[in-house]
Amino acid sequence: MKVTELRSMLKKNSLVFFTYKKLTDSLYRSSMIDYMLTKQVKSKEKIKKEVNLIKNYWKCDPMTYYRYRLYEKNLTDDELLDYIPPYYFYNYYVPSIYADAQVRKAASKIQMSDYLAEKKISSPAAVAKVMNGKIHCDGSTVGYNSFIEKLRDSGFQKFFMKPDTGKGGKGIYRIEKIGREFFINNEFLGYKLFGEICSNQNYIIQGGIIQRDDMRAVYPGSVNTLRVITQNFNGIPEISVVAFRMGRNGTFVDNSASGGISLKVDTETGRIDRLAIDVDNNKAFEKHPDTGFKFDGFVINDWSTIKSSILDFAAKASDFPDVGWDIAIQEDKAIVIELNLNYGIDMQAVVGGLRRRLHIEPFAAPKKVKIA
C-alpha cells in the first residue's frame, strides 16, 4: 500500500481523524478551554439539542460546534448547519468533485504555474524552477552562475522562492537584490547555501509583485491577498465568498498558519468587515495590530472590475469547478498568486458557515469532473 493511500485511509477513519484534530487543532483547543471556563449564554439543554442537530445532519463528530464557538452564537438551525465539518469537506466533498490526480496537480506550485500560463491567467512570472536539484530557466537546465544572471536580468528587485508542495505559507524564502548581490531571508545567497536549501525539495522562484497602494496601506510587510472561492455551474462561474488576508508581526506572507489575520468581504460592494480575525487564537482586531489601520468603512477600490477579472479567471479554469483563489491587486490588474482545490475552510471562523453559499449538502456532492 502506498503512503498516500494509507494517509487517505487514516484521514477517512473518523476515530483517527477526530482524535488527531482534537489533539493538534489550536482553534478547537482554545475554544474548548473557553467553553469549559466561561458561563454559557445558552442553557445546557439548548446546547445539547444543537450539538445533536449537527451530529445527526453531518453524520460525524460535532466538533465544529466548539471549534467555531457556536455555543456563544444565537443562530437558527440552518445557520448552525452551515458550518461544514472539515472531516466531511476533505474526505467526501472534495473527492466527489476531483480525482486524486487533479488534487495533486493543483498542489504542485510548479505545475499550476504552467497551467495558469497555458490558460493565459495573470500570475507572477516564473523566473526559475528547481527540480531534483537542477535549476531550470526558460525550459533549459542552467548552472548557478547563469541562474544568478537570470535574476539580475529579470528586472525584479524581489523574488519569492516557494516549495513546490508547500502549504500555509510555510517554507517560503524571500530573495532580495541589493546592488548586484542577492540575499535570501537577509542572508547572502551563495552557491553553497542555495544548494543546501534545494537539496531535498523542489522550488519555483517567482518575481515579486507590487501591490496597489490601498492594499499595501493595510500592512506593507506582505502582499495582502483576497481568498476568493468560485464555483462553476453549467459553465457559468460565480463568486461564493471572499476574505481579505494580511500579514502581521513582520511576516512577508499573509497565511493564517503563519500568523496572518483575515476579514470578511461583502461580495457585492467590496466593503470589508469591521473586525479582523486571528483564526488560531480566537482574537479580533478593529485595527491592524502593527500599522493601526482601521478596518471599519474600508472599501476595496474598483471592486466591480476586480470581480470581473476573477470571474474571467474562473471561466478560463472551468475544468476546476470549485476553486479557492489567492488574488493580489496590482495598480492595473488583479493577479492570481495561487489556485487551490483543497482550500482551507477554516475561513468559516471569519466569514461564517459555508454550506449554503457553496451549495453543499451531506453526501450529495456533484460527480467528479475530469480534466480533458
Phi, psi and chi 1 to 4 in degrees:
 res  aa     phi    psi   chi1   chi2   chi3   chi4
   1 MET       -  131.3  179.7 -179.0  -67.1      -
   2 LYS   -69.5  155.7  -64.6 -179.6 -179.8  178.9
   3 VAL   -60.7  -41.3  173.8      -      -      -
   4 THR   -63.5  -37.5   53.2      -      -      -
   5 GLU   -68.1  -40.3  -67.4  173.5  -13.9      -
   6 LEU   -64.7  -42.9  177.1   60.5      -      -
   7 ARG   -62.1  -42.2 -173.8 -177.8  -65.5  118.4
   8 SER   -63.8  -40.4  177.6      -      -      -
   9 MET   -64.9  -42.3 -175.3  179.4   71.8      -
  10 LEU   -66.7  -39.1  -69.3  174.3      -      -
  11 LYS   -63.4  -32.1  -82.8  179.2   62.7  179.0
  12 LYS   -81.8  -15.9 -145.5  162.3 -174.3  176.7
  13 ASN   -76.2  112.0 -178.5  -67.5      -      -
  14 SER   -61.1  -37.5   61.3      -      -      -
  15 LEU   -63.2  -46.2  177.2   61.0      -      -
  16 VAL   -65.1  -45.6  172.3      -      -      -
  17 PHE   -60.0  -52.6 -178.9   94.8      -      -
  18 PHE   -73.9  -31.3  -75.2  105.3      -      -
  19 THR   -63.4  -46.4  -60.7      -      -      -
  20 TYR   -62.9  -46.9  174.7   78.3      -      -
  21 LYS   -61.6  -42.6  -83.6  -68.7 -172.8 -178.3
  22 LYS   -68.0  -25.1  -70.8  176.2 -179.7  179.6
  23 LEU   -84.6  -27.6  -70.1  173.2      -      -
  24 THR  -115.2  -16.3   61.8      -      -      -
  25 ASP   -81.8  109.1 -169.6  -43.0      -      -
  26 SER   -66.1  -33.8   59.6      -      -      -
  27 LEU   -63.7  -44.2  178.2   59.9      -      -
  28 TYR   -65.5  -45.6  170.8   78.0      -      -
  29 ARG   -63.4  -45.7  -68.2 -158.1  -47.2  -87.4
  30 SER   -66.0  -37.1   61.0      -      -      -
  31 SER   -68.4  -38.0  -63.3      -      -      -
  32 MET   -67.4  -37.8  -82.0  -59.1  -63.6      -
  33 ILE   -62.5  -45.1  -69.7  171.4      -      -
  34 ASP   -62.9  -39.0  -73.0  -12.4      -      -
  35 TYR   -61.1  -42.8  172.4   74.0      -      -
  36 MET   -76.3  -26.6  -68.9 -175.4  -72.8      -
  37 LEU   -98.5  -13.9  -63.9 -179.7      -      -
  38 THR  -108.2  141.3  -53.6      -      -      -
  39 LYS   -69.1  126.2 -176.5  177.2  179.6 -179.3
  40 GLN   -80.0  147.2  -57.9  -52.2  -44.4      -
  41 VAL   -79.3  -12.2  -62.8      -      -      -
  42 LYS  -112.4  155.4  -59.4  176.9 -176.4  178.3
  43 SER   -73.2  159.7   66.9      -      -      -
  44 LYS   -59.7  -36.4  -70.5 -177.2  178.2  179.4
  45 GLU   -65.7  -41.1  -68.8   75.0   17.4      -
  46 LYS   -68.0  -41.6 -175.2  171.8 -178.6   60.3
  47 ILE   -61.9  -43.7  -70.4  175.2      -      -
  48 LYS   -61.8  -41.4 -177.8  178.3  179.6 -179.6
  49 LYS   -64.1  -43.6  179.4 -178.5  176.7 -178.1
  50 GLU   -68.4  -38.6  -68.8  179.2  -14.5      -
  51 VAL   -61.9  -44.8  165.7      -      -      -
  52 ASN   -66.2  -35.7  -74.9  -28.4      -      -
  53 LEU   -58.5  -48.4  174.5   73.6      -      -
  54 ILE   -66.2  -43.8  -67.5  169.9      -      -
  55 LYS   -61.1  -44.3 -179.5  178.9 -180.0 -179.9
  56 ASN   -72.3  -31.6  -67.3  -28.5      -      -
  57 TYR   -75.8  -47.8 -175.8   81.3      -      -
  58 TRP   -91.6   -7.4  -72.0  105.9      -      -
  59 LYS    57.7   42.5  -56.6  -67.0 -169.9  -63.7
  60 CYS  -159.1  174.4   65.2      -      -      -
  61 ASP   -52.2  129.5 -171.8  -56.8      -      -
  62 PRO   -79.0   41.6   31.1  -36.1      -      -
  63 MET   -57.5  -31.8 -179.3  179.8  170.6      -
  64 THR   -60.5  -28.8   49.7      -      -      -
  65 TYR   -59.4  -40.3 -171.7   79.3      -      -
  66 TYR   -88.8  -37.7  -55.3  100.0      -      -
  67 ARG   -59.9  -39.5 -168.7  172.0 -164.8  -95.3
  68 TYR  -103.0   16.9  -63.6  115.9      -      -
  69 ARG    55.7   40.0  -54.0  176.3   74.4   88.2
  70 LEU   -70.3  -17.0  -56.3 -175.2      -      -
  71 TYR   -65.9  -15.7   52.5   78.1      -      -
  72 GLU  -113.8    9.5   62.6 -176.3   18.5      -
  73 LYS  -109.9  138.2  -59.0  179.8 -167.2  -71.0
  74 ASN   -91.8   92.1 -176.0   24.3      -      -
  75 LEU  -121.5  152.7  -57.9  175.7      -      -
  76 THR   -73.8  170.4   65.7      -      -      -
  77 ASP   -58.6  -44.6  -74.5   -3.6      -      -
  78 ASP   -61.6  -39.7  -99.7  -20.6      -      -
  79 GLU   -67.6  -35.7  -70.2  168.2  -24.1      -
  80 LEU   -64.6  -42.4  -72.7  166.6      -      -
  81 LEU   -74.9  -12.0  -63.4  175.1      -      -
  82 ASP   -68.7  -20.3  -82.5  -18.4      -      -
  83 TYR   -79.7  106.5  -74.5   81.4      -      -
  84 ILE   -76.4  126.7  -54.3  166.3      -      -
  85 PRO   -66.1  131.4  -18.1   31.1      -      -
  86 PRO   -54.2  -34.7  -28.7   36.4      -      -
  87 TYR   -57.7  -45.5  172.6   77.2      -      -
  88 TYR   -70.8  -44.7  172.0   80.5      -      -
  89 PHE   -60.1  -49.1 -174.8   80.1      -      -
  90 TYR   -81.9  -28.1  -62.5  118.0      -      -
  91 ASN   -93.4  -24.2  -76.1  -52.4      -      -
  92 TYR  -123.7  -47.9  -67.0   96.2      -      -
  93 TYR   -69.2  -56.3  177.7   69.7      -      -
  94 VAL   -60.3  -46.0  172.4      -      -      -
  95 PRO   -63.3  -24.1  -24.0   35.4      -      -
  96 SER   -74.5  -20.7   75.5      -      -      -
  97 ILE   -96.6  -43.3  -62.9  176.6      -      -
  98 TYR  -117.3  142.9  -65.5  116.4      -      -
  99 ALA   -75.6  157.0      -      -      -      -
 100 ASP   -55.7  -37.4  -70.9  -17.8      -      -
 101 ALA   -62.9  -36.5      -      -      -      -
 102 GLN   -67.4  -42.6  -69.0  170.9  -71.0      -
 103 VAL   -63.3  -42.1  174.8      -      -      -
 104 ARG   -65.4  -39.3  -72.5 -164.8  -61.5  -87.1
 105 LYS   -62.3  -45.7  176.3  179.8  178.8  178.3
 106 ALA   -67.7  -28.6      -      -      -      -
 107 ALA   -74.4  -17.4      -      -      -      -
 108 SER   -88.9  114.8  165.8      -      -      -
 109 LYS   -66.3  -30.4  -70.0  178.4  172.7   56.4
 110 ILE   -67.7  -49.3  -68.4  174.4      -      -
 111 GLN   -63.8  -39.0  -69.7 -171.4   54.7      -
 112 MET   -71.5  -30.8  -75.3  -46.4  -58.5      -
 113 SER   -62.9  -42.7  175.0      -      -      -
 114 ASP   -64.6  -40.5  -67.6  -19.1      -      -
 115 TYR   -63.9  -45.8  172.8   84.4      -      -
 116 LEU   -63.5  -38.9  -66.0  172.6      -      -
 117 ALA   -64.7  -42.1      -      -      -      -
 118 GLU   -62.0  -38.7  174.8 -167.3  -29.7      -
 119 LYS   -84.3    0.2  -65.9  -69.5 -175.3  177.8
 120 LYS    58.1   43.1  -65.1 -178.4  171.1   52.5
 121 ILE  -100.6  124.9  -65.5  173.4      -      -
 122 SER   -56.7  127.1  -61.8      -      -      -
 123 SER  -154.6  163.0   60.0      -      -      -
 124 PRO   -59.7  143.7  -24.6   35.1      -      -
 125 ALA   -66.4  129.1      -      -      -      -
 126 ALA   -83.6  105.4      -      -      -      -
 127 VAL   -80.9  -35.6  179.8      -      -      -
 128 ALA  -158.9  160.8      -      -      -      -
 129 LYS  -133.0  141.0  -58.5  166.4 -173.8  174.8
 130 VAL  -114.8  114.4 -179.2      -      -      -
 131 MET  -130.0  123.3  -64.3 -179.3  -73.7      -
 132 ASN    53.7   40.6  -59.4  -41.5      -      -
 133 GLY    80.5   -0.7      -      -      -      -
 134 LYS  -110.3  142.1  -65.2 -178.2  178.7 -179.8
 135 ILE   -93.7  131.2  -53.1  169.9      -      -
 136 HIS  -121.0  126.8  -59.7  -96.4      -      -
 137 CYS  -129.7  127.7  -64.5      -      -      -
 138 ASP    53.7   38.1  -60.3  -35.9      -      -
 139 GLY    82.8    1.0      -      -      -      -
 140 SER  -121.0  151.4  -59.4      -      -      -
 141 THR   -81.3  130.7  -57.6      -      -      -
 142 VAL  -130.0  163.5  -59.0      -      -      -
 143 GLY   -85.4  174.5      -      -      -      -
 144 TYR   -60.9  -44.9  175.0   76.4      -      -
 145 ASN   -63.3  -39.3  -69.3  -26.8      -      -
 146 SER   -66.9  -34.9  -64.2      -      -      -
 147 PHE   -62.5  -44.6  160.7   65.1      -      -
 148 ILE   -63.6  -39.8  -69.2  -62.4      -      -
 149 GLU   -64.0  -36.0  -74.8  -55.9  -45.3      -
 150 LYS   -63.0  -41.0  176.2   69.5  174.6  177.3
 151 LEU   -63.1  -43.1  -64.8 -173.8      -      -
 152 ARG   -63.1  -39.3  -72.3 -164.5 -178.8  110.3
 153 ASP   -83.0   -8.1  -65.1  -19.2      -      -
 154 SER   -72.5  -23.9   68.0      -      -      -
 155 GLY    91.3   -7.4      -      -      -      -
 156 PHE   -89.4  146.2  -65.9  102.8      -      -
 157 GLN   -96.6  -23.9  -67.4  -63.2  117.7      -
 158 LYS  -131.1  150.1  -69.1 -177.3 -179.2 -179.6
 159 PHE  -138.4  153.1  -52.7   82.6      -      -
 160 PHE  -118.5  126.8  -70.3   93.6      -      -
 161 MET  -106.8  107.6 -177.8  170.5  166.4      -
 162 LYS  -110.2  133.7  -57.2  175.7 -177.7  178.3
 163 PRO   -63.1  138.5   19.8  -29.0      -      -
 164 ASP   -55.0  -40.2 -176.2   39.1      -      -
 165 THR  -115.6   27.1   55.4      -      -      -
 166 GLY   -71.7  157.3      -      -      -      -
 167 LYS  -135.3  152.4  -65.7 -179.5  179.8  179.9
 168 GLY    64.2   22.3      -      -      -      -
 169 GLY    76.5    6.3      -      -      -      -
 170 LYS   -78.1  143.4  -59.4  -65.9 -174.4 -178.5
 171 GLY    76.1   11.8      -      -      -      -
 172 ILE   -85.5  135.9  -64.6  176.9      -      -
 173 TYR  -108.3  145.5  -67.8   89.9      -      -
 174 ARG  -108.6  124.1  179.8  172.3   57.9 -174.2
 175 ILE  -105.2  129.3  -60.7  173.9      -      -
 176 GLU  -122.4  139.7  -64.5 -176.9   86.7      -
 177 LYS   -93.2  122.9 -178.9 -176.2  177.0 -174.1
 178 ILE  -125.9  109.7  -58.4  176.6      -      -
 179 GLY    68.8 -123.3      -      -      -      -
 180 ARG  -107.1    4.5  -73.8 -174.2   57.9   79.5
 181 GLU  -104.2  164.2  -56.7  -61.6  -18.7      -
 182 PHE  -124.8  141.4  -67.6   89.7      -      -
 183 PHE  -126.3  136.4  -65.9   79.0      -      -
 184 ILE  -112.8  117.5 -173.6  164.3      -      -
 185 ASN    48.4   45.9  -72.8    9.7      -      -
 186 ASN    71.4   10.8  -59.6  -42.2      -      -
 187 GLU  -115.1  138.6 -173.7  174.6   -6.4      -
 188 PHE   -53.9  129.8  176.8   72.2      -      -
 189 LEU   -89.5   99.3  178.3   60.1      -      -
 190 GLY  -108.4  173.2      -      -      -      -
 191 TYR   -57.4  -45.3  173.9   79.4      -      -
 192 LYS   -65.0  -48.2 -177.9  179.1  178.4 -178.7
 193 LEU   -62.7  -44.0  176.0   58.5      -      -
 194 PHE   -61.2  -42.0 -172.4   75.4      -      -
 195 GLY   -64.2  -38.2      -      -      -      -
 196 GLU   -65.8  -42.0  -70.5  173.0   -8.4      -
 197 ILE   -63.2  -39.4  -68.4  171.7      -      -
 198 CYS   -90.5    4.8  -60.4      -      -      -
 199 SER   -67.8  -31.4   60.2      -      -      -
 200 ASN  -126.4   18.3  -64.9  -52.2      -      -
 201 GLN  -153.9  145.1  175.4   67.8  -86.7      -
 202 ASN   -89.0  147.7  -66.5  -20.8      -      -
 203 TYR  -137.0  155.0  -72.8   91.2      -      -
 204 ILE  -117.6  137.4 -175.7  168.1      -      -
 205 ILE  -114.6  117.1  -60.0  163.5      -      -
 206 GLN  -118.2  147.0  -63.1  174.1  -45.8      -
 207 GLY   -66.2  140.1      -      -      -      -
 208 GLY   -70.7  150.1      -      -      -      -
 209 ILE  -108.2  156.8   70.4  167.4      -      -
 210 ILE  -105.0  114.6  -60.9  174.6      -      -
 211 GLN   -82.1  158.8   61.3 -173.9  -31.7      -
 212 ARG   -63.2  151.2 -156.4  172.3   62.5 -171.4
 213 ASP   -57.4  -40.1  -73.0  -13.1      -      -
 214 ASP   -68.4  -30.7   60.6  -34.7      -      -
 215 MET   -76.0  -37.9  -55.9  -64.6  -76.8      -
 216 ARG   -68.5  -32.9 -174.1  177.1 -175.6  -83.9
 217 ALA   -61.7  -28.8      -      -      -      -
 218 VAL   -64.5  -46.5 -178.9      -      -      -
 219 TYR  -161.5  107.9  173.6   74.2      -      -
 220 PRO   -78.2   -8.4   27.9  -34.3      -      -
 221 GLY   -74.3  -20.8      -      -      -      -
 222 SER  -132.6  162.7   68.2      -      -      -
 223 VAL   -78.9  112.8  174.6      -      -      -
 224 ASN   -86.9  123.5  -53.7  -50.3      -      -
 225 THR  -114.8  164.6   61.9      -      -      -
 226 LEU  -100.2  126.4  -56.8  174.9      -      -
 227 ARG   -92.2  112.6  166.6   55.3   63.1   87.9
 228 VAL  -118.9  127.0 -177.4      -      -      -
 229 ILE  -101.4  123.5  -61.6  176.4      -      -
 230 THR  -117.1  151.3   64.6      -      -      -
 231 GLN  -133.2  143.5  -66.3 -178.6  -57.1      -
 232 ASN  -104.7  124.9  -89.6  -74.3      -      -
 233 PHE  -120.4  112.1  -61.8   97.4      -      -
 234 ASN    54.1   39.5  -61.0  -42.0      -      -
 235 GLY    83.0    0.4      -      -      -      -
 236 ILE  -107.6  114.4  -59.1  173.8      -      -
 237 PRO   -78.5  147.4   27.9  -32.5      -      -
 238 GLU  -133.7  146.8  -64.9 -180.0    4.9      -
 239 ILE   -92.6  118.5  -67.2  175.9      -      -
 240 SER   -92.7  -37.8  -58.9      -      -      -
 241 VAL  -160.8  149.2   63.1      -      -      -
 242 VAL  -136.6  136.6 -177.7      -      -      -
 243 ALA  -128.8  144.5      -      -      -      -
 244 PHE  -100.0  121.3 -174.9  177.5      -      -
 245 ARG  -114.0  142.2  -49.0 -170.5  -50.8  173.8
 246 MET  -145.4  152.4   65.0 -150.8   76.3      -
 247 GLY   -81.3  177.7      -      -      -      -
 248 ARG  -166.5  174.3   62.8  169.6  172.4  153.7
 249 ASN    56.0   33.9  -66.2  -25.4      -      -
 250 GLY    82.8    1.5      -      -      -      -
 251 THR   -75.4  151.1   60.2      -      -      -
 252 PHE  -104.1   10.1   57.4   82.2      -      -
 253 VAL  -123.5  158.8  -65.4      -      -      -
 254 ASP  -109.5    7.1   61.9   -2.1      -      -
 255 ASN   -65.7  143.0  -52.5   71.1      -      -
 256 SER   -62.4  -33.1   60.4      -      -      -
 257 ALA   -65.1  -18.7      -      -      -      -
 258 SER  -106.9   16.9  -60.6      -      -      -
 259 GLY    99.2    2.1      -      -      -      -
 260 GLY   -70.0  162.2      -      -      -      -
 261 ILE  -122.7  159.2   53.0  179.4      -      -
 262 SER  -139.5  154.3  -55.5      -      -      -
 263 LEU  -130.9  152.4  -52.8  102.1      -      -
 264 LYS   -75.9  142.5 -179.6 -179.9  178.0 -179.9
 265 VAL  -117.9  132.6  178.5      -      -      -
 266 ASP   -69.3  119.4 -174.0  -59.5      -      -
 267 THR   -68.0  -20.4   57.5      -      -      -
 268 GLU   -87.0  -39.3  -65.2  -59.5  -42.2      -
 269 THR  -109.5  -19.9   65.3      -      -      -
 270 GLY    80.7    7.3      -      -      -      -
 271 ARG   -77.2  133.1  179.2 -179.8  -68.8  -87.0
 272 ILE   -90.2  158.3   67.1  172.7      -      -
 273 ASP   -67.9  163.8 -157.9    8.8      -      -
 274 ARG   -80.2  -15.3   58.2  178.6  -69.0  -88.3
 275 LEU  -123.8  129.5  -67.1  175.9      -      -
 276 ALA   -93.1  143.8      -      -      -      -
 277 ILE  -115.0  132.2  -54.0  -63.0      -      -
 278 ASP   -91.5  102.4  173.5   -7.6      -      -
 279 VAL   -60.1  -43.6  171.0      -      -      -
 280 ASP   -70.9  -27.9  -74.4  -17.0      -      -
 281 ASN  -116.9    8.9  -63.8  -60.8      -      -
 282 ASN    53.9   42.2  -74.9  -40.4      -      -
 283 LYS  -113.0  147.8  -69.0 -177.5  179.5  178.5
 284 ALA  -122.8  145.9      -      -      -      -
 285 PHE  -132.8  130.1  -55.8   89.9      -      -
 286 GLU   -81.8  -23.8  -68.4 -175.1   -8.0      -
 287 LYS  -130.0  155.5  -59.9  177.8 -179.6  179.5
 288 HIS   -64.7  128.3 -167.2  -74.9      -      -
 289 PRO   -64.0  -19.1   18.9  -30.4      -      -
 290 ASP   -98.5  -43.6  -63.3  -14.3      -      -
 291 THR   -99.3  -16.5   64.6      -      -      -
 292 GLY    77.7    7.4      -      -      -      -
 293 PHE   -62.2  125.1 -174.8   95.6      -      -
 294 LYS   -86.0  127.9 -172.8  176.4 -179.9 -179.4
 295 PHE   -81.2  -36.2  -57.3  124.0      -      -
 296 ASP   -60.3  127.0 -168.9   23.3      -      -
 297 GLY    92.9   -7.8      -      -      -      -
 298 PHE   -76.9  129.5  178.1   74.5      -      -
 299 VAL  -121.5  131.4  178.4      -      -      -
 300 ILE   -68.2  123.1  -60.9  170.7      -      -
 301 ASN   -61.9  145.5  -69.0  -23.9      -      -
 302 ASP    56.6   42.1 -157.1   16.8      -      -
 303 TRP   -61.7  -39.0  179.4 -117.9      -      -
 304 SER   -63.2  -37.6   60.5      -      -      -
 305 THR   -69.1  -40.4  -58.4      -      -      -
 306 ILE   -61.8  -44.7  -67.8  170.1      -      -
 307 LYS   -59.5  -43.6  -80.2  178.3   60.8  177.5
 308 SER   -61.7  -39.1  -65.2      -      -      -
 309 SER   -64.6  -43.0  -64.2      -      -      -
 310 ILE   -64.4  -42.1  -65.1  168.8      -      -
 311 LEU   -64.8  -33.2  -70.9  171.0      -      -
 312 ASP   -67.0  -41.3  180.0   59.2      -      -
 313 PHE   -58.9  -46.2  -61.5  153.1      -      -
 314 ALA   -64.2  -37.1      -      -      -      -
 315 ALA   -66.2  -39.5      -      -      -      -
 316 LYS   -69.0  -28.0  -70.3  177.6  178.0  177.0
 317 ALA  -103.9   40.4      -      -      -      -
 318 SER   -65.3  -15.9   58.9      -      -      -
 319 ASP   -72.9   -7.8   39.5   -3.1      -      -
 320 PHE  -113.5   97.8  -66.7  123.4      -      -
 321 PRO   -77.1  -12.2   27.8  -35.1      -      -
 322 ASP  -142.7  108.5 -169.0  -38.7      -      -
 323 VAL  -132.1  140.3  174.2      -      -      -
 324 GLY  -102.9  110.1      -      -      -      -
 325 TRP   -95.7  142.9  -56.1   86.9      -      -
 326 ASP  -106.3  112.7  -67.5  -19.9      -      -
 327 ILE  -114.6  127.1  -55.1  -70.9      -      -
 328 ALA  -104.3  152.0      -      -      -      -
 329 ILE  -113.2  113.6  -51.3  -58.9      -      -
 330 GLN   -93.1  176.3  -65.1 -176.0  -67.4      -
 331 GLU   -59.1  -36.3 -166.7   61.0   42.5      -
 332 ASP  -114.2   -2.9   59.5  -17.9      -      -
 333 LYS  -168.7  165.4   63.7 -179.6  177.6 -179.9
 334 ALA   -90.5  147.6      -      -      -      -
 335 ILE  -138.8  140.9 -174.8  169.9      -      -
 336 VAL   -87.3  116.9  175.9      -      -      -
 337 ILE   -80.0  -44.3  -57.7  -61.6      -      -
 338 GLU  -150.8  158.4  -73.7 -174.8    8.7      -
 339 LEU  -121.0  126.0  177.9  161.0      -      -
 340 ASN  -123.6  132.9  -53.1  -84.3      -      -
 341 LEU   -95.9  -44.4  -56.5 -172.6      -      -
 342 ASN   -86.7   49.4 -110.3  -21.5      -      -
 343 TYR   -66.9  148.0   54.7   82.4      -      -
 344 GLY   -72.6  132.0      -      -      -      -
 345 ILE   -97.6   13.6   57.0  167.8      -      -
 346 ASP   -61.5  -16.8  -77.6  -10.1      -      -
 347 MET   -61.0  -12.0   66.2 -172.4  -57.1      -
 348 GLN   -60.8  -25.6  -69.1 -177.7  120.4      -
 349 ALA   -68.2  -17.9      -      -      -      -
 350 VAL  -103.3  -45.5  176.2      -      -      -
 351 VAL  -104.0   -5.6  -57.8      -      -      -
 352 GLY    92.6  177.9      -      -      -      -
 353 GLY   -62.3  146.2      -      -      -      -
 354 LEU  -111.7   -1.0  -66.0  176.1      -      -
 355 ARG   -52.8  -54.9  173.1 -177.0   63.8  106.3
 356 ARG   -75.3  -33.5  -75.7  178.2  -70.5  177.4
 357 ARG   -68.2  -27.8  -84.6 -178.4  -79.3  179.0
 358 LEU   -99.9    4.7  -62.6 -175.7      -      -
 359 HIS    56.8   45.9  -49.7  -80.2      -      -
 360 ILE  -110.3  130.5  -67.7  176.0      -      -
 361 GLU  -126.5  150.1  -61.7  -64.8  -21.2      -
 362 PRO   -57.5  126.0  -22.7   32.9      -      -
 363 PHE    55.7   33.3  -53.4  101.2      -      -
 364 ALA  -136.8   31.4      -      -      -      -
 365 ALA   -74.5  156.5      -      -      -      -
 366 PRO   -65.6  163.2   21.2  -31.9      -      -
 367 LYS   -71.8  160.4  -65.0  178.4 -179.3  179.5
 368 LYS   -59.1  142.2  -72.5 -179.1 -179.7  177.2
 369 VAL  -110.5  121.0  178.1      -      -      -
 370 LYS   -97.2  143.9  -64.3 -177.5  179.3  179.1
 371 ILE   -74.4  133.4  -65.4  177.3      -      -
 372 ALA   -68.2      -      -      -      -      -
